[in-house]
Amino acid sequence: VEGKPSPEGYLKAAKSLGIEPGHCLVIEDSLNGVQAAKRAGMRCTAVPTLAKSEAKYEEAGADEVLHTTLDFKPERWGLAGFSDLVAGTVPRLPPLRIAGEVVRGFGRGSKSLGIPTANLPSEKLPD
């Protein structure tokens, strides 16, 4: 399967589920992912990982751009609402954005926090 922004992965997933691409909703955090979803003919909600990048996601074709997944409203897409809310709501916290250099084996800004990415075995992490 070709990687994003190719729509191949999303189209294969829809086919395996027996669902038409136009009936799928993708929630993405990457620009390439948004492009792949839209090229597959799917609807797409974007939750950018980079601060102040909302316009780029809109330009890539996202149908909706959110600051946090807590802002996601399934009803907007014809889906059933969440049933596990506390008093009908979730806590509203300001979005946390981590910035910093990208270092191999660490996500953006996570080297300074000491958080390795999931795809790097811990025994290969520097001391």
N, C-alpha and C positions, 0 to 999 in steps of 0.2 A: 504494500500500500504506500502510495506516495504521501509525503508529509504535507502539512499545511504550508502554504495557502491552497494547495490542491483540495478540491472537494471530495476526493476519492474516499477518504476515511469516513466522512459523514454519510456519503451515499451508501457505502457498504453497510454501515450501522443501520441505516433506515431500512435497507433491503432485508437485512437479517431479522429485523423486528416486524417486517411486513407492513411498514408504514410509508405512505407517500412523503417525500421530502417536504412538501408544502405544509404538512401537518406536524412538522417537527419544530421544536423550540430549542435553540442552543444557547447556553449561558457560557460566555467566553471571557477570558481575561487577556488574550493576546490579539494584536492586530491581524496576524496571519490566521488566527482561528476565526475571527469575524469574517475575513475575506473568504475563507474556506466555506463557512456556513452559508454565506450569501450566494456564493458560486454554486452551491448544492441546491439552491432554491429554498433554503430554510429561513425561518425567522430567527433573529438573534438579539439577545440582551447581552450587553457588554458591561463588565465590571473591571475597569482599568486598574492595572497594578501600579502604574506610574502617575504621580500627581500632575495635575493640570494637562492631561492628555485627552480629555473628553472629546475635543474637536477632531482629533485624529481618528477616533473610533467612529464618530459620526460620518466622517469622510470615507471610511472603509465600508460603510453601509449598515452599521448597527441600527436596529430598529428602536433601540432604547439604550441609554447609557446611564448606569447607576453608580453612585459613590461607594456603595456597600451592598452586599447581598441582603442585608436587613431591609433594604428599600424594595426588594423584589415583591411584586404583587401578582400572584398567580391569576387572580380574577381578570386582570387586564388582558390575559391571553386565553380566556375561556376555560381556565383550569379551576379546580376546586381550591378554595382558600385554605390556609393553614389552620389546623385544628388544635395545635399545641401552644397557642399563644397564652401568655399570662395576662389576665384581665383585658384580653383583646388587643394586646400590644406586645412589642418587644422593646427592650431598652434601647433608647437612641443615644448612641455614643458618637463622638466625632470620629471620622475615618482616621486610621493610623496609617501613615505613609512612611515607608523606610526608603531612604536614599543612600547612595554611596557607590563606591566602585564595584564593578562586577569582577569577582575573582574566581578562577576555575575551582569548581567544587563547592562554591558558596553562592547563594542567591544574592540579589542586589541588596547591598548594605548589611547582609547577614554576617560577613566576616567580622565586622566590628562587634557584632552581638554574639559571635561564636556559634552560629547556627548553620550546620552543614546542609547542603541540599540532599534530598532523599535518594538521589541516584549515585551517591559517593559513599562507598563503605567506610565506616568510622575508623577502621584500622589504617586507612590511607590519609587521614587528616593530619595536618601538621600539628606539632605541639604548641 
